[in-house]
Amino acid sequence: MITIDGSEGEGGGQVVRNACALSLVTGTAVRIFNVRGQRKRPGLMRQHVTAIEAACSIGGAECEGLAVGSSDVTFRPGTVMPGDYRFAVGTAGSTALVLQTVLMPLVLADRPSRLVLEGGTHNMLAPPFEFLARTFLPILNRMGPTVDARLLRHGFFPRGGGRIEVEITPAPLVPIECVERGALIERSACALFTGLPFDIADREIKVVRQSLGWSEREAYVRELPADLGPGNALLLEATFEHVTEVFSGFGQLGVTAERVARTTVGRMRGYLASGAFAGPYLADQLLLPFALAGGGRFTTVKPSQHSLTAADIIERFTGRRCGFASHAGGIHLMSMGSAEASA
């Protein structure tokens, strides 16, 4: 059994998700104490409980300490069983983060699976659906499997109620090289809003146009049906020859539309200026499949604490080391070492 102090490194829910995923893939039990020890509200939240419940369902696993607020959990994996599953967070908790927990075990299973995930689709501190569909899954699909995600209903905080469907055709993961992103093909900005004044989304788009010099055709407002709200999300997208990056910001009480837009624009600017293949959020997501493929390389911006923590968890389960080498222009090259080389 592997024992992990959940307050170390990034100290959040990613430790739980990656540990459960790797436990199912490797068959190694894990105990996590001080769960989310660096958060204002430590312990498991509803979305983390749902993620672990999902891992238990697909993997015949048992989990001690599985309750909202729990700070000590022990996860014992069984055998992964592909099939049709439905998981509902019950709040606006992120569907993407639940998917993160079960995707790799099902990608490596022996039969296809279909998932229906209900909850939040556009959440703060979680990748929105567009990031999954346009940024992460296309890279994963280059590695062998076929994963297709469809957004059936948007879900914003605090109401939730979103729904996505995911079809998974498994295959062995093969190492790939993601070093160059290629030439820029197109760019766009979309301010989604529902149940809120049009002015909020319009002000966000005005900041994008003024700051990035994007045209009215490239930066626009989209109103969703009122029964989905209230909610607001700003999505900035840059499509290159070999990768599409999506950066997001979310409206919240007490934060002006201009501030939401400026923060999101800053993230996009940093990525565009770097020349790297993967932004910080894509880098986080790629580490696990690259480790399970047993190799591969990608370029990214300076690795985040999320990435460094994920790398540590990966090495503890697989023995494979995620190496980040600094290069000119703020680019870092991630190379996945073999278990033998890390030993």
VOBA-1610 file (N, C-alpha, C; in pm, whole numbers, padded with zeros to 5 digits, always signed):
BEGIN
Met+00084-00120+00000Met+00000+00000+00000Met+00087+00125+00000Ile+00049+00223-00082Ile+00117+00351-00087Ile+00046+00448+00008Thr+00122+00523+00085Thr+00065+00621+00177Thr+00107+00761+00133Ile+00010+00851+00122Ile+00034+00985+00070Ile-00019+01088+00169Asp+00063+01189+00195Asp+00019+01305+00273Asp-00046+01403+00177Gly-00178+01416+00185Gly-00252+01498+00091Gly-00230+01647+00105Ser-00154+01690+00207Ser-00125+01832+00223Ser+00004+01873+00154Glu+00080+01776+00104Glu+00207+01807+00040Glu+00186+01858-00101Gly+00285+01933-00151Gly+00278+01982-00288Gly+00159+02073-00309Glu+00082+02046-00414Glu-00034+02128-00447Glu-00141+02119-00338Gly-00149+02006-00272Gly-00233+01992-00154Gly-00382+02002-00178Gly-00428+01964-00299Gly-00571+01974-00330Gly-00629+01842-00378Gly-00741+01853-00450Gly-00813+01734-00492Gly-00746+01654-00601Gln-00652+01716-00675Gln-00583+01643-00781Gln-00510+01521-00726Val-00458+01531-00605Val-00389+01418-00543Val-00484+01299-00532Val-00606+01324-00489Val-00705+01217-00474Val-00739+01156-00609Arg-00767+01241-00709Arg-00807+01190-00840Arg-00698+01107-00906Asn-00577+01160-00908Asn-00468+01087-00972Asn-00434+00959-00896Ala-00439+00965-00765Ala-00408+00846-00686Ala-00509+00734-00711Cys-00636+00769-00717Cys-00739+00666-00742Cys-00725+00610-00883Ala-00699+00695-00981Ala-00682+00648-01118Ala-00562+00553-01128Leu-00450+00593-01069Leu-00331+00509-01074Leu-00346+00381-00992Ser-00422+00389-00884Ser-00449+00270-00805Ser-00525+00167-00888Leu-00625+00212-00964Leu-00701+00119-01048Leu-00615+00060-01159Val-00528+00141-01218Val-00446+00094-01329Val-00338-00003-01281Thr-00277+00026-01166Thr-00165-00056-01118Thr-00208-00167-01024Gly-00329-00159-00969Gly-00374-00258-00872Gly-00315-00238-00734Thr-00262-00120-00707Thr-00197-00090-00580Thr-00289-00009-00490Ala-00311-00054-00368Ala-00395+00019-00274Ala-00324+00147-00229Val-00404+00245-00185Val-00346+00372-00143Val-00425+00429-00026Arg-00352+00487+00067Arg-00414+00563+00177Arg-00370+00708+00164Ile-00464+00801+00172Ile-00435+00944+00167Ile-00484+01006+00296Phe-00394+01069+00370Phe-00434+01141+00491Phe-00408+01291+00469Asn-00465+01373+00554Asn-00461+01519+00534Asn-00515+01556+00396Val-00626+01493+00358Val-00684+01516+00226Val-00714+01665+00205Arg-00667+01720+00093Arg-00687+01861+00059Arg-00643+01951+00177Gly-00528+01916+00233Gly-00483+01982+00355Gly-00444+02128+00337Gln-00424+02174+00213Gln-00387+02313+00191Gln-00504+02398+00144Arg-00625+02347+00152Arg-00741+02424+00110Arg-00808+02490+00230Lys-00884+02598+00203Lys-00954+02667+00311Lys-01053+02574+00379Arg-01115+02488+00300Arg-01206+02386+00355Arg-01145+02250+00324Pro-01058+02200+00412Pro-00991+02072+00386Pro-01089+01956+00391Gly-01042+01841+00347Gly-01126+01722+00343Gly-01200+01710+00210Leu-01269+01599+00193Leu-01340+01572+00068Leu-01462+01662+00054Met-01481+01718-00065Met-01605+01786-00099Met-01691+01691-00182Arg-01813+01736-00213Arg-01908+01648-00280Arg-01852+01593-00411Gln-01784+01678-00490Gln-01734+01633-00619Gln-01622+01530-00603His-01544+01541-00493His-01440+01441-00470His-01501+01307-00429Val-01606+01313-00348Val-01675+01190-00309Val-01732+01121-00433Thr-01795+01200-00523Thr-01850+01143-00645Thr-01740+01081-00730Ala-01626+01148-00740Ala-01516+01095-00819Ala-01467+00961-00763Ile-01454+00951-00631Ile-01409+00825-00571Ile-01518+00718-00586Glu-01645+00756-00569Glu-01754+00661-00591Glu-01752+00608-00733Ala-01723+00697-00830Ala-01713+00654-00969Ala-01598+00555-00987Ala-01484+00583-00924Ala-01371+00492-00932Ala-01404+00356-00869Cys-01478+00359-00759Cys-01520+00233-00696Cys-01613+00154-00788Ser-01704+00226-00856Ser-01801+00159-00943Ser-01735+00092-01062Ile-01644+00163-01129Ile-01585+00104-01248Ile-01477+00002-01215Gly-01423+00009-01092Gly-01309-00075-01059Gly-01333-00177-00950Gly-01460-00196-00909Gly-01487-00292-00803Gly-01405-00265-00679Ala-01384-00137-00650Ala-01295-00098-00541Ala-01372-00077-00411Glu-01299-00078-00302Glu-01353-00046-00170Glu-01280+00076-00117Cys-01354+00163-00048Cys-01293+00284+00006Cys-01340+00309+00147Glu-01247+00319+00240Glu-01277+00354+00378Glu-01265+00505+00396Gly-01354+00563+00474Gly-01350+00706+00501Gly-01413+00790+00393Leu-01500+00730+00311Leu-01559+00801+00199Leu-01683+00878+00244Ala-01662+01006+00276Ala-01772+01092+00319Ala-01728+01237+00301Val-01825+01325+00278Val-01795+01467+00266Val-01730+01515+00396Gly-01617+01582+00384Gly-01544+01632+00500Gly-01435+01539+00549Ser-01433+01416+00501Ser-01333+01321+00547Ser-01193+01364+00505Ser-01096+01347+00594Ser-00958+01386+00565Ser-00864+01266+00557Asp-00921+01145+00566Asp-00838+01023+00563Asp-00915+00914+00490Val-00865+00873+00373Val-00933+00771+00294Val-00834+00662+00255Thr-00884+00540+00249Thr-00805+00426+00203Thr-00879+00362+00087Phe-00813+00352-00028Phe-00874+00303-00151Phe-00808+00171-00190Arg-00889+00065-00201Arg-00840-00067-00239Arg-00904-00107-00372Pro-00825-00113-00477Pro-00882-00138-00610Pro-00921-00283-00633Gly-01017-00302-00723Gly-01052-00435-00770Gly-01018-00445-00918Thr-01109-00506-00995Thr-01088-00521-01139Thr-01172-00420-01215Val-01111-00348-01307Val-01183-00248-01386Val-01281-00317-01480Met-01406-00272-01475Met-01514-00330-01556Met-01571-00223-01647Pro-01537-00223-01777Pro-01594-00125-01869Pro-01744-00148-01885Gly-01817-00045-01927Gly-01961-00057-01944Gly-02027+00078-01952Asp-02158+00083-01927Asp-02234+00207-01925Asp-02251+00255-01781Tyr-02213+00379-01756Tyr-02220+00433-01621Tyr-02279+00574-01623Arg-02348+00607-01514Arg-02398+00743-01494Arg-02357+00789-01355Phe-02293+00906-01350Phe-02249+00962-01223Phe-02298+01106-01214Ala-02365+01139-01105Ala-02419+01273-01083Ala-02355+01332-00958Val-02291+01449-00975Val-02227+01514-00860Val-02332+01559-00760Gly-02448+01600-00810Gly-02555+01644-00719Gly-02548+01792-00687Thr-02441+01858-00727Thr-02424+02003-00709Thr-02363+02055-00838Ala-02304+02172-00833Ala-02232+02225-00950Ala-02088+02175-00954Gly-02054+02075-00874Gly-01920+02017-00878Gly-01885+01972-01019Ser-01756+01974-01052Ser-01711+01959-01189Ser-01726+01817-01243Thr-01793+01806-01357Thr-01800+01678-01429Thr-01663+01643-01486Ala-01585+01743-01526Ala-01454+01718-01584Ala-01361+01651-01483Leu-01370+01691-01357Leu-01281+01634-01256Leu-01323+01491-01218Val-01451+01462-01227Val-01495+01323-01210Val-01443+01238-01325Leu-01454+01291-01447Leu-01403+01219-01564Leu-01254+01192-01551Gln-01180+01290-01500Gln-01035+01275-01484Gln-01000+01152-01401Thr-01084+01117-01306Thr-01056+01006-01216Thr-01073+00870-01282Val-01170+00857-01373Val-01203+00725-01429Val-01157+00707-01573Leu-01113+00813-01639Leu-01085+00804-01782Leu-00971+00709-01815Met-00857+00724-01749Met-00741+00640-01784Met-00766+00491-01759Pro-00826+00453-01646Pro-00856+00310-01629Pro-00947+00255-01738Leu-01045+00334-01783Leu-01136+00287-01888Leu-01071+00291-02025Val-00979+00384-02049Val-00905+00389-02174Val-00819+00263-02192Leu-00773+00208-02080Leu-00687+00089-02084Leu-00765-00041-02063Ala-00898-00035-02060Ala-00981-00154-02040Ala-00988-00237-02169Asp-01061-00349-02163Asp-01065-00438-02279Asp-01192-00425-02363Arg-01282-00334-02323Arg-01404-00313-02400Arg-01443-00165-02391Pro-01528-00118-02484Pro-01571+00022-02480Pro-01657+00054-02359Ser-01667+00181-02328Ser-01751+00230-02218Ser-01824+00356-02263Arg-01934+00382-02194Arg-02009+00506-02215Arg-02039+00566-02079Leu-02008+00696-02062Leu-02031+00765-01937Leu-02131+00878-01957Val-02220+00894-01862Val-02305+01012-01852Val-02269+01079-01721Leu-02224+01204-01729Leu-02179+01279-01611Leu-02266+01402-01596Glu-02320+01422-01475Glu-02410+01534-01450Glu-02357+01619-01335Gly-02364+01749-01353Gly-02314+01844-01253Gly-02272+01972-01321Gly-02156+02024-01283Gly-02106+02146-01344Gly-02022+02115-01467Thr-02042+02193-01573Thr-01961+02181-01694Thr-01870+02301-01713His-01900+02412-01644His-01822+02535-01654His-01804+02590-01513Asn-01694+02547-01450Asn-01668+02575-01309Asn-01536+02647-01291Met-01528+02733-01191Met-01400+02786-01150Met-01313+02672-01097Leu-01182+02683-01120Leu-01084+02586-01070Leu-01101+02448-01129Ala-01157+02441-01251Ala-01173+02314-01321Ala-01177+02342-01470Pro-01130+02248-01552Pro-01135+02271-01697Pro-01278+02269-01748Pro-01318+02367-01831Pro-01453+02365-01888Pro-01463+02257-01995Phe-01587+02229-02037Phe-01607+02125-02136Phe-01526+02150-02263Glu-01520+02274-02309Glu-01449+02306-02434Glu-01302+02268-02425Phe-01242+02283-02308Phe-01102+02241-02291Phe-01088+02091-02311Leu-01179+02014-02251Leu-01174+01869-02267Leu-01188+01829-02413Ala-01293+01884-02479Ala-01327+01840-02613Ala-01229+01887-02719Arg-01173+02008-02703Arg-01093+02067-02809Arg-00943+02065-02782Thr-00906+02056-02653Thr-00765+02065-02618Thr-00709+01930-02575Phe-00766+01871-02470Phe-00708+01750-02412Phe-00739+01623-02492Leu-00866+01597-02521Leu-00903+01470-02584Leu-00840+01451-02722Pro-00827+01554-02806Pro-00758+01531-02933Pro-00615+01480-02917Ile-00544+01528-02813Ile-00408+01478-02789Ile-00413+01333-02740Leu-00503+01304-02648Leu-00518+01168-02598Leu-00550+01072-02712Asn-00636+01114-02804Asn-00676+01027-02915Asn-00560+00997-03010Arg-00460+01085-03015Arg-00341+01056-03096Arg-00260+00941-03037Met-00283+00911-02910Met-00205+00810-02841Met-00265+00670-02855Gly-00375+00657-02928Gly-00430+00523-02953Gly-00579+00508-02932Pro-00634+00549-02818Pro-00778+00532-02795Pro-00861+00632-02874Thr-00991+00614-02872Thr-01085+00711-02927Thr-01182+00750-02818Val-01177+00876-02776Val-01265+00927-02672Val-01341+01046-02730Asp-01471+01038-02729Asp-01556+01143-02785Asp-01647+01195-02675Ala-01647+01328-02654Ala-01730+01390-02550Ala-01830+01484-02614Arg-01954+01482-02563Arg-02060+01569-02613Arg-02123+01644-02497Leu-02143+01773-02517Leu-02208+01858-02418Leu-02357+01863-02448Leu-02438+01811-02358Leu-02582+01809-02379Leu-02652+01924-02308Arg-02593+01972-02199Arg-02654+02081-02124Arg-02547+02149-02041His-02539+02282-02050His-02443+02357-01969His-02484+02352-01822Gly-02383+02353-01735Gly-02408+02360-01592Gly-02312+02457-01527Phe-02365+02565-01466Phe-02284+02668-01403Phe-02299+02661-01251Phe-02199+02715-01180Phe-02209+02731-01035Phe-02306+02847-01007Pro-02394+02833-00908Pro-02408+02724-00812Pro-02515+02621-00848Arg-02586+02645-00961Arg-02701+02561-00991Arg-02662+02422-01039Gly-02559+02412-01121Gly-02522+02283-01177Gly-02622+02240-01283Gly-02655+02112-01283Gly-02755+02060-01377Gly-02703+02034-01516Gly-02570+02046-01537Gly-02513+02018-01668Gly-02505+01868-01694Arg-02483+01835-01821Arg-02477+01694-01859Arg-02382+01677-01978Ile-02288+01584-01966Ile-02203+01547-02077Ile-02206+01396-02094Glu-02185+01352-02217Glu-02174+01210-02248Glu-02037+01183-02308Val-01977+01074-02267Val-01843+01040-02312Val-01842+00896-02361Glu-01799+00877-02486Glu-01783+00744-02545Glu-01635+00711-02549Ile-01597+00595-02494Ile-01457+00556-02484Ile-01434+00425-02557Thr-01351+00429-02661Thr-01306+00307-02728Thr-01160+00287-02689Pro-01132+00189-02604Pro-00997+00177-02547Pro-00895+00126-02647Ala-00770+00152-02614Ala-00655+00101-02690Ala-00531+00123-02606Pro-00426+00043-02629Pro-00301+00069-02557Pro-00250+00209-02588Leu-00197+00276-02488Leu-00141+00409-02507Leu+00001+00399-02563Val+00027+00477-02668Val+00160+00477-02728Val+00224+00614-02707Pro+00355+00620-02685Pro+00422+00748-02663Pro+00416+00835-02789Ile+00401+00965-02769Ile+00402+01060-02880Ile+00490+01179-02846Glu+00525+01255-02949Glu+00604+01377-02933Glu+00515+01498-02959Cys+00509+01590-02865Cys+00429+01712-02879Cys+00519+01830-02847Val+00611+01858-02936Val+00714+01958-02911Val+00681+02090-02979Glu+00633+02084-03103Glu+00602+02205-03180Glu+00451+02220-03195Arg+00399+02341-03175Arg+00255+02362-03192Arg+00218+02403-03334Gly+00317+02444-03415Gly+00290+02482-03553Gly+00237+02624-03564Ala+00195+02657-03685Ala+00146+02793-03713Ala+00007+02814-03658Leu-00024+02939-03622Leu-00158+02975-03576Leu-00255+02970-03693Ile-00367+02900-03674Ile-00468+02886-03778Ile-00584+02982-03755Glu-00636+02982-03633Glu-00744+03076-03602Glu-00750+03100-03451Arg-00826+03202-03414Arg-00842+03237-03273Arg-00984+03287-03253Ser-01034+03272-03131Ser-01171+03318-03104Ser-01189+03342-02955Ala-01287+03426-02924Ala-01327+03452-02786Ala-01478+03449-02781Cys-01531+03375-02684Cys-01676+03365-02667Cys-01711+03391-02521Ala-01800+03487-02498Ala-01850+03514-02364Ala-01989+03454-02353Leu-01999+03343-02281Leu-02127+03277-02257Leu-02197+03345-02139Phe-02329+03362-02149Phe-02402+03411-02031Phe-02545+03360-02036Thr-02603+03345-01917Thr-02741+03302-01904Thr-02797+03355-01773Gly-02916+03408-01778Gly-02981+03459-01658Gly-02914+03579-01597Leu-02832+03650-01675Leu-02760+03769-01629Leu-02773+03879-01735Pro-02746+04004-01699Pro-02752+04112-01798Pro-02652+04091-01912Phe-02694+04123-02033Phe-02607+04114-02152Phe-02480+04197-02133Asp-02491+04306-02059Asp-02380+04398-02040Asp-02256+04329-01982Ile-02275+04228-01899Ile-02161+04160-01836Ile-02074+04093-01943Ala-02137+04014-02028Ala-02063+03946-02134Ala-02006+04044-02235Asp-02082+04147-02265Asp-02038+04247-02363Asp-01913+04320-02314Arg-01908+04353-02186Arg-01789+04419-02130Arg-01667+04327-02134Glu-01687+04199-02110Glu-01575+04104-02119Glu-01518+04103-02261Ile-01606+04094-02359Ile-01560+04087-02498Ile-01492+04217-02540Lys-01539+04330-02490Lys-01474+04457-02522Lys-01331+04460-02472Val-01307+04406-02353Val-01170+04398-02299Val-01084+04309-02387Val-01139+04195-02431Val-01065+04104-02517Val-01025+04173-02647Arg-01121+04240-02710Arg-01092+04307-02838Arg-00987+04416-02821Gln-01001+04494-02713Gln-00906+04603-02690Gln-00767+04552-02655Ser-00762+04445-02575Ser-00633+04396-02525Ser-00558+04312-02628Leu-00631+04229-02702Leu-00567+04137-02796Leu-00576+04182-02942Gly-00660+04284-02967Gly-00676+04330-03104Gly-00756+04236-03191Trp-00840+04154-03130Trp-00921+04060-03207Trp-01045+04131-03261Ser-01093+04084-03374Ser-01204+04149-03444Ser-01338+04108-03386Glu-01445+04174-03430Glu-01581+04138-03388Glu-01616+03997-03433Arg-01564+03954-03546Arg-01591+03817-03592Arg-01522+03715-03501Glu-01407+03752-03448Glu-01330+03660-03365Glu-01374+03662-03218Ala-01435+03769-03173Ala-01473+03784-03032Ala-01620+03822-03024Tyr-01700+03736-02963Tyr-01845+03754-02969Tyr-01912+03707-02839Val-02039+03740-02827Val-02120+03704-02711Val-02222+03597-02752Arg-02245+03502-02664Arg-02346+03398-02689Arg-02436+03385-02567Glu-02565+03406-02586Glu-02661+03391-02477Glu-02720+03251-02478Leu-02722+03187-02362Leu-02780+03054-02346Leu-02920+03067-02288Pro-03004+02962-02299Pro-03139+02967-02242Pro-03139+03005-02094Ala-03236+03086-02054Ala-03239+03141-01918Ala-03248+03034-01811Asp-03307+02918-01842Asp-03325+02815-01739Asp-03193+02747-01702Leu-03084+02780-01772Leu-02953+02723-01738Leu-02879+02808-01635Gly-02930+02928-01610Gly-02854+03024-01530Gly-02891+03028-01384Pro-02828+03129-01321Pro-02737+03227-01379Pro-02597+03170-01400Gly-02527+03228-01498Gly-02391+03182-01523Gly-02323+03265-01629Asn-02189+03266-01623Asn-02109+03341-01719Asn-01972+03276-01731Ala-01928+03254-01854Ala-01795+03199-01879Ala-01735+03268-02000Leu-01608+03304-01989Leu-01534+03362-02100Leu-01433+03259-02148Leu-01441+03225-02277Leu-01356+03121-02336Leu-01271+03181-02446Leu-01139+03175-02430Leu-01045+03221-02531Leu-00978+03099-02593Glu-00979+03092-02727Glu-00932+02973-02796Glu-00832+03012-02905Ala-00720+02939-02911Ala-00620+02957-03015Ala-00590+02822-03078Thr-00616+02810-03208Thr-00595+02684-03279Thr-00469+02692-03362Phe-00375+02603-03334Phe-00251+02590-03409Phe-00256+02462-03492Glu-00154+02439-03572Glu-00151+02320-03657Glu-00162+02191-03576His-00099+02188-03457His-00089+02062-03384His-00159+02062-03248Val-00216+02175-03207Val-00283+02180-03078Val-00378+02298-03074Thr-00485+02284-02999Thr-00576+02394-02971Thr-00575+02419-02821Glu-00551+02542-02781Glu-00553+02575-02639Glu-00676+02660-02607Val-00737+02631-02494Val-00854+02705-02445Val-00824+02757-02305Phe-00840+02887-02286Phe-00826+02948-02154Phe-00961+03006-02113Ser-00995+02995-01986Ser-01130+03031-01942Ser-01127+03118-01818Gly-01232+03200-01805Gly-01258+03278-01686Gly-01406+03272-01655Phe-01443+03286-01529Phe-01582+03269-01489Phe-01628+03386-01404Gly-01747+03436-01437Gly-01803+03544-01359Gly-01838+03499-01219Gln-01819+03587-01122Gln-01854+03557-00983Gln-01888+03686-00911Leu-01967+03674-00806Leu-02008+03790-00730Leu-01887+03865-00676Gly-01889+03997-00689Gly-01782+04079-00635Gly-01663+04096-00726Val-01665+04032-00844Val-01555+04045-00940Val-01610+04106-01067Thr-01552+04216-01112Thr-01603+04285-01229Thr-01578+04204-01356Ala-01661+04230-01457Ala-01643+04166-01587Ala-01506+04199-01645Glu-01461+04321-01624Glu-01331+04362-01676Glu-01217+04283-01611Arg-01229+04260-01482Arg-01124+04183-01415Arg-01122+04038-01462Val-01239+03977-01479Val-01246+03841-01532Val-01177+03834-01668Ala-01208+03931-01754Ala-01151+03931-01888Ala-01001+03956-01886Arg-00955+04052-01805Arg-00811+04082-01802Arg-00731+03961-01754Thr-00782+03890-01655Thr-00711+03772-01605Thr-00702+03664-01712Thr-00812+03640-01782Thr-00814+03538-01886Thr-00724+03577-02003Val-00730+03704-02041Val-00643+03754-02148Val-00496+03737-02109Gly-00463+03763-01984Gly-00325+03748-01938Gly-00275+03606-01954Arg-00361+03509-01927Arg-00322+03368-01943Arg-00297+03336-02090Met-00386+03383-02177Met-00367+03358-02320Met-00241+03427-02371Arg-00218+03550-02329Arg-00098+03621-02372Arg+00029+03547-02332Gly+00032+03498-02208Gly+00149+03426-02161Gly+00176+03303-02244Tyr+00071+03231-02280Tyr+00087+03111-02362Tyr+00134+03147-02502Leu+00070+03246-02565Leu+00107+03284-02701Leu+00251+03332-02710Ala+00297+03400-02605Ala+00433+03453-02604Ala+00538+03345-02583Ser+00499+03231-02529Ser+00596+03129-02490Ser+00646+03043-02605Gly+00561+03016-02703Gly+00597+02923-02809Gly+00585+02777-02769Ala+00537+02748-02648Ala+00525+02611-02600Ala+00405+02541-02662Phe+00409+02409-02666Phe+00298+02329-02715Phe+00181+02335-02618Ala+00205+02311-02492Ala+00099+02298-02392Ala+00103+02412-02292Gly-00014+02468-02263Gly-00028+02561-02152Gly-00023+02487-02021Pro-00030+02558-01908Pro-00015+02492-01778Pro-00123+02390-01748Tyr-00248+02413-01792Tyr-00356+02320-01760Tyr-00348+02195-01846Leu-00313+02211-01974Leu-00294+02093-02059Leu-00178+02009-02010Ala-00071+02074-01965Ala+00044+02000-01912Ala+00001+01912-01795Asp-00082+01967-01706Asp-00134+01887-01594Asp-00202+01760-01643Gln-00285+01776-01746Gln-00367+01664-01794Gln-00285+01561-01871Leu-00178+01603-01937Leu-00101+01511-02021Leu-00008+01420-01943Leu+00030+01458-01822Leu+00129+01380-01748Leu+00083+01236-01725Leu-00042+01216-01688Leu-00089+01081-01656Leu-00090+00991-01779Pro-00152+01030-01892Pro-00145+00941-02008Pro-00004+00920-02061Phe+00082+01021-02055Phe+00220+01002-02099Phe+00290+00900-02010Ala+00265+00907-01880Ala+00326+00810-01789Ala+00278+00668-01817Leu+00148+00654-01842Leu+00092+00522-01868Leu+00131+00469-02005Ala+00169+00561-02096Ala+00223+00518-02225Ala+00369+00475-02213Gly+00432+00512-02104Gly+00570+00472-02081Gly+00674+00559-02148Gly+00633+00677-02196Gly+00731+00765-02261Gly+00662+00881-02329Gly+00740+00955-02407Gly+00688+01071-02478Gly+00745+01200-02425Arg+00726+01308-02504Arg+00777+01440-02465Arg+00677+01546-02510Phe+00671+01656-02432Phe+00598+01773-02477Phe+00663+01898-02418Thr+00645+02009-02488Thr+00694+02137-02437Thr+00579+02210-02370Thr+00614+02286-02267Thr+00514+02360-02192Thr+00576+02486-02134Val+00494+02565-02070Val+00544+02681-01997Val+00601+02631-01864Lys+00641+02723-01777Lys+00697+02682-01648Lys+00599+02589-01576Pro+00644+02471-01534Pro+00552+02376-01470Pro+00490+02432-01343Ser+00360+02412-01329Ser+00287+02460-01213Ser+00307+02366-01095Gln+00264+02411-00977Gln+00268+02323-00860Gln+00178+02203-00880His+00066+02221-00954His-00021+02109-00989His+00058+02002-01064Ser+00135+02046-01166Ser+00211+01951-01247Ser+00318+01880-01165Leu+00388+01954-01081Leu+00494+01894-01000Leu+00437+01793-00901Thr+00320+01824-00845Thr+00256+01730-00753Thr+00210+01606-00827Ala+00149+01625-00945Ala+00107+01510-01026Ala+00227+01422-01061Ala+00340+01485-01095Ala+00460+01409-01130Ala+00507+01323-01012Asp+00498+01378-00892Asp+00539+01303-00773Asp+00448+01182-00750Ile+00317+01201-00763Ile+00223+01090-00744Ile+00247+00982-00849Ile+00269+01024-00974Ile+00294+00929-01083Ile+00418+00845-01055Glu+00525+00909-01010Glu+00648+00834-00984Glu+00629+00734-00870Arg+00549+00769-00771Arg+00530+00678-00658Arg+00454+00552-00699Phe+00365+00564-00796Phe+00289+00447-00841Phe+00358+00369-00952Thr+00427+00439-01042Thr+00479+00374-01162Thr+00631+00365-01167Gly+00700+00445-01085Gly+00845+00450-01093Gly+00895+00537-01207Arg+00803+00594-01287Arg+00844+00676-01401Arg+00857+00821-01358Arg+00964+00884-01400Arg+00992+01021-01359Arg+00960+01120-01470Cys+00883+01223-01436Cys+00851+01330-01530Cys+00959+01437-01516Gly+01047+01447-01616Gly+01155+01543-01608Gly+01122+01671-01683Phe+01144+01786-01620Phe+01120+01916-01683Phe+01254+01987-01701Ala+01292+02010-01827Ala+01418+02079-01857Ala+01388+02217-01914Ser+01451+02320-01857Ser+01427+02457-01898Ser+01503+02489-02026His+01434+02556-02121His+01495+02598-02246His+01471+02748-02265Ala+01532+02804-02366Ala+01520+02947-02393Ala+01376+02984-02424Gly+01341+03109-02394Gly+01209+03160-02426Gly+01100+03115-02331Gly+01138+03068-02211Gly+01038+03028-02113Gly+00977+02892-02140Ile+01035+02815-02231Ile+00983+02682-02263Ile+01049+02577-02174His+00970+02480-02131His+01020+02366-02056His+00984+02238-02132Leu+01080+02148-02144Leu+01058+02021-02214Leu+01034+01912-02111Met+00914+01852-02116Met+00881+01739-02029Met+00915+01610-02101Ser+01001+01531-02039Ser+01036+01400-02092Ser+00998+01295-01989Met+00926+01191-02035Met+00885+01085-01944Met+00990+00976-01940Gly+01054+00959-01825Gly+01157+00858-01809Gly+01096+00722-01786Ser+01170+00618-01820Ser+01123+00481-01797Ser+01136+00446-01650Ala+01063+00342-01610Ala+01071+00296-01472Ala+01213+00250-01438Glu+01281+00188-01537Glu+01416+00139-01512Glu+01511+00254-01490Ala+01494+00362-01572Ala+01584+00477-01561Ala+01564+00551-01429Ser+01440+00546-01375Ser+01410+00616-01251Ser+01453+00537-01129Ala+01474+00408-01147Ala+01506+00321-01034Ala+01645+00350-00980
//
